[in-house]
Amino acid sequence: LKTDKPRDACGVFGIYAPGEDVARLTFFALHALQHRGQESAGIATSDGNLAHIFKAMGLVSQVFTEENLATLPGHLAIGHNRYSTTGSSRLQNAQPLLIETALGPMGIAHNGNLINAPALRRDLLQRGVGLSSSSDTEVMVQLLAGSHGGDWNSRIRGLMAQAEGAYALTILTRNAVFGIRDPWGFRPLVVGKLGENNYVIASESCAFATIGAELIREVEPGEIVRLDENGLRTPWNVILTMMLGMLILLGVTLIKKFIVAPRIGQVRYGAERKTRLRRLAVVMAVFFLLTLALFGMTLSAIYLRKPIFNGSIEWAFPLDIVH
C-alpha cells in the first residue's frame, strides 16, 4: 500500500565535540536528515562516564524540546531518524539502542537490513539471550555485547564478519564514536570536520551544513572510522586490506598487459618463449617488490609512528593524509 508520506531510509549521525552542546548539534543534524525517516527520532550521549538517551515516536521537531535536550550532557553523541524496514513502527524499535556491556555503555544507530537476521536472531535465542524488539538492530547490539573481543575494534570486526546485508552504523561507547559501512557500500556514510579538532559522521553531508561542519570524505566500504580524543582514525588492518586489494588488482593488470594480451592463444617457441618468460620474471619481481614495500610501510607505521595499543593496533592518520 503506497502513501503520500515522505520515505527514504533511516538517517544516522555521530559526533565527537568536547566543549560543544552535542545534543543540540545532533538535533539540528537529525532535522536535516528528516527526509530519511519520519517514524521516530532519538539521541544518545556520553560524557566519558555515563551514557544518556532520549527517543520517542514522531518527527524530530516533535520529539525534542529544550527540556529533554538538557538531559543529554556529554561530548559524544549519536542520533537516529527511523523509517522502518524490519520491525514494526513502535517505541521498542526506536533508536538509538543503548545498553550496558562489559566494556561500558554502548549505543547503536543503524541504517540498513541484515539478510541473515533471522538466523542470527535464532542463534542468540538458543544461547539464552533475550530480545525485546523485532528489529535486526537489536540483534547487532547483542552480537557486539556478547562478543569475546577485548576492545571495541575487535568486537566490531567480529560483527562485520557475521552480518550479511546492507548497513551503515554509528556506535557510541564511553570514550569514542565509531562509524561503520558495510563491505559493499550499499548504505551511505560520510565523515566531516567541525572546527579545529571535532569530527562528525552522517548518512548524508546535508547534516553537516546545518551545524557548520565541512565534508572530508565518504567512509569507504568495509571501513571502520573512530572519532575520539586522538582525532579521526582508521584501524591499520583495514587500510592494509584496502592496499592489498589495490596491489592484487595492479598485479592482475600487469600480467594481462605483458603476458596474456600479446598474441593471445598462440604457442610460443624459441625466442618468443624466452621473451614470455622474461616478461613473467619482470612482472613477478615488480609484484614482489611492491608487496615488500607495502609491508615495510605498515611496519614503519606501527613501530615508528607510535600507534595506539588498545587490544589491537591502530594507525592514527593525520587528516591531511586521509583527506
C-alpha positions in Angstrom: 0.0 0.0 0.0 1.6 3.3 -1.1 1.1 6.5 0.8 1.9 10.1 0.2 4.3 10.3 3.2 7.9 11.1 2.5 10.0 7.9 2.7 13.6 7.1 2.1 15.7 5.2 4.7 16.9 5.7 8.2 19.3 8.6 9.0 22.2 8.2 11.3 24.6 10.7 12.9 27.6 10.7 15.2 29.7 13.5 16.7 32.8 14.0 18.9 33.0 17.6 20.0 34.3 18.5 23.5 33.1 21.9 24.6 30.1 21.8 22.4 26.4 21.1 23.1 26.5 17.8 21.2 22.8 17.0 21.9 21.7 20.3 20.3 24.0 19.8 17.3 22.7 16.3 16.8 19.2 17.7 16.9 19.9 20.1 14.1 21.7 17.3 12.1 18.7 15.0 12.5 16.4 17.7 11.4 18.4 18.0 8.2 18.2 14.2 7.8 14.4 14.2 8.5 13.7 13.1 4.9 15.3 9.7 5.6 12.9 8.7 8.4 9.8 10.1 10.0 8.5 7.5 12.4 10.8 8.1 15.4 13.9 10.0 16.5 16.4 9.6 19.2 19.7 10.9 20.6 22.2 9.1 22.9 25.2 11.0 24.5 28.2 10.1 26.7 30.2 12.3 29.0 33.1 9.8 29.3 31.5 8.1 32.3 27.7 7.8 31.9 25.5 7.5 28.8 22.2 9.2 28.4 19.4 8.7 25.9 16.0 10.2 24.8 13.9 8.9 22.0 10.2 9.0 21.0 7.8 8.5 18.2 7.3 11.4 15.8 9.3 13.9 13.8 12.5 15.5 15.2 10.8 18.8 16.0 8.0 17.0 17.8 10.3 14.6 19.8 12.8 17.1 21.2 12.3 20.1 23.4 14.7 22.4 25.4 13.8 20.4 28.5 14.7 16.9 27.2 17.8 18.1 25.3 19.1 19.5 28.6 19.0 15.9 30.0 21.6 14.8 27.4 25.1 16.1 28.6 28.4 14.9 27.2 30.9 15.5 24.4 30.0 12.4 22.3 26.6 11.7 20.7 24.8 9.6 18.1 21.4 10.2 16.6 18.8 8.4 14.5 15.7 9.0 12.4 13.8 5.8 11.8 12.0 4.6 8.7 11.1 1.0 9.5 12.2 -1.7 7.1 12.2 -4.6 9.6 10.3 -4.4 12.8 7.0 -2.7 13.4 6.6 1.0 14.0 6.6 1.2 17.8 8.7 2.7 20.5 10.5 -0.5 21.3 12.1 -0.4 17.8 13.0 3.3 18.0 16.7 4.1 18.0 19.4 4.5 19.2 19.5 1.4 21.3 21.6 1.8 24.4 22.8 -1.0 26.8 25.5 -1.6 29.4 28.3 -4.1 28.4 31.5 -5.4 29.9 33.3 -2.6 28.2 30.9 0.1 29.4 27.8 1.7 27.8 27.2 1.1 24.1 24.6 2.7 21.8 23.9 1.9 18.1 22.1 3.9 15.4 21.5 1.7 12.3 20.5 2.2 8.7 20.0 -0.9 6.7 18.9 -4.5 6.7 20.6 -7.8 7.5 19.6 -10.6 5.2 20.7 -13.2 7.7 19.0 -11.5 10.7 16.5 -14.5 11.3 19.4 -16.9 11.6 21.4 -14.6 13.9 18.3 -14.0 16.0 17.6 -17.7 16.3 21.2 -18.3 17.4 21.0 -15.6 20.1 17.8 -17.0 21.4 19.2 -20.6 21.6 22.1 -19.1 23.6 19.7 -17.7 26.1 19.9 -14.1 25.0 16.6 -12.3 25.5 15.3 -9.9 22.8 12.7 -7.2 23.4 12.1 -5.9 19.9 11.6 -7.2 16.4 14.3 -5.1 14.7 17.6 -6.5 13.4 19.4 -3.6 15.1 18.9 -5.3 18.5 20.5 -8.4 17.0 23.6 -6.4 16.2 23.6 -4.8 19.7 23.6 -8.3 21.3 26.2 -9.6 19.0 28.5 -6.8 20.0 27.7 -7.0 23.7 28.3 -10.8 23.8 31.5 -10.8 21.7 34.6 -12.0 23.4 36.8 -9.3 21.9 38.9 -7.3 24.3 38.3 -4.0 22.7 35.6 -2.3 20.5 37.6 -2.6 17.3 37.8 -6.4 17.7 34.1 -6.7 18.5 33.1 -4.6 15.6 35.2 -6.6 13.2 33.6 -9.7 14.6 30.2 -8.2 14.0 31.0 -7.4 10.4 32.2 -10.9 9.8 28.8 -12.2 10.9 26.4 -9.5 9.5 25.3 -10.0 5.9 23.5 -7.3 4.1 23.5 -3.5 3.8 24.2 -1.3 6.8 25.7 1.9 8.0 26.2 2.3 11.7 27.2 4.9 14.3 28.2 3.3 17.5 28.6 5.2 20.8 30.9 4.0 23.5 32.2 5.6 26.7 35.0 7.4 25.0 34.5 7.2 21.3 32.1 7.3 18.4 32.5 4.7 15.6 31.2 4.8 12.0 30.9 1.5 10.1 29.9 0.9 6.5 29.0 -2.5 5.0 31.7 -4.1 2.8 29.6 -3.5 -0.3 29.0 0.2 0.4 25.2 -0.2 -0.1 24.3 2.4 2.6 25.9 5.9 2.5 28.1 7.3 5.3 30.3 10.4 5.2 32.7 11.9 7.7 33.3 15.6 8.3 35.2 18.1 10.5 33.7 20.6 12.9 36.0 23.4 13.9 39.7 22.6 14.5 39.5 19.3 16.4 36.0 18.0 16.3 34.5 15.4 13.9 31.2 14.2 12.7 29.7 11.2 10.8 26.3 11.2 9.0 24.3 9.4 6.4 24.4 12.5 4.1 26.5 15.6 4.0 23.4 17.8 4.3 23.6 17.2 8.0 27.0 19.0 8.1 25.8 22.2 6.6 23.2 22.8 9.3 25.9 22.7 12.1 28.8 24.4 10.3 30.8 21.2 9.6 32.8 20.5 6.5 32.8 17.3 4.5 36.1 15.4 4.5 35.2 12.2 2.5 33.0 9.2 2.2 33.6 6.3 4.6 34.9 3.5 2.4 33.0 0.2 2.0 34.0 -2.1 4.8 35.8 0.7 6.7 35.7 1.4 10.4 36.4 5.0 11.5 36.8 6.1 15.1 36.3 9.6 16.5 37.9 10.3 19.8 40.4 12.5 21.6 43.1 11.4 19.0 41.0 12.7 16.1 39.8 10.7 13.2 41.3 7.2 12.9 41.0 4.1 10.8 42.4 0.7 12.1 45.6 -0.1 10.2 44.5 -3.6 9.3 41.5 -2.1 7.4 43.9 0.2 5.5 46.3 -2.7 4.8 43.4 -4.8 3.4 42.4 -1.9 1.1 46.1 -1.5 -0.1 46.5 -5.3 -0.6 43.4 -5.2 -2.8 44.8 -2.4 -4.9 48.1 -4.3 -5.1 46.4 -7.5 -6.3 44.5 -5.5 -8.9 47.7 -4.0 -10.1 49.4 -7.4 -10.3 46.5 -8.8 -12.4 46.6 -5.8 -14.7 50.4 -6.2 -15.3 50.0 -9.9 -16.0 47.2 -9.3 -18.5 49.1 -6.5 -20.2 52.5 -8.0 -20.6 51.8 -11.8 -20.7 48.3 -12.7 -21.7 47.5 -9.9 -24.1 50.4 -10.2 -26.6 49.5 -12.8 -29.3 46.9 -14.5 -27.1 46.2 -18.0 -28.0 49.4 -18.6 -29.9 52.0 -21.3 -29.0 55.4 -19.7 -28.4 58.8 -21.4 -29.1 62.4 -20.4 -29.0 63.0 -16.7 -28.7 59.3 -15.9 -28.2 59.1 -18.3 -25.3 62.2 -16.7 -23.7 60.6 -13.3 -24.1 57.5 -14.5 -22.4 59.5 -15.9 -19.5 61.5 -12.7 -19.2 58.2 -10.7 -19.0 56.9 -13.1 -16.4 60.0 -12.7 -14.3 59.8 -8.9 -14.5 56.2 -8.8 -13.6 56.7 -11.2 -10.6 59.7 -9.1 -9.5 57.7 -5.9 -9.6 54.8 -7.6 -7.8 57.2 -8.9 -5.1 58.9 -5.6 -4.6 55.6 -3.7 -4.3 54.4 -6.3 -1.7 57.6 -6.0 0.2 57.3 -2.2 0.2 53.7 -2.3 1.4 54.6 -4.5 4.4 57.6 -2.2 5.1 55.3 0.8 5.2 52.9 -1.0 7.5 55.7 -2.0 9.9 57.1 1.6 9.8 53.6 2.9 10.7 53.3 0.5 13.6 56.7 1.0 15.2 57.9 4.5 14.2 54.6 6.5 14.2 53.7 5.4 17.8 50.5 3.5 17.1 47.9 3.2 19.8 47.9 -0.2 21.5 44.3 -0.9 22.7 43.9 -4.6 22.2 44.5 -4.2 18.5 47.0 -2.0 16.7 45.7 1.2 15.1 47.5 3.7 12.9 46.5 7.3 13.8 46.3 9.1 10.4 46.8 12.9 10.2 43.8 14.3 8.4 45.9 15.7 5.6 46.7 12.1 4.7 43.2 10.9 4.9 41.8 13.9 3.1 
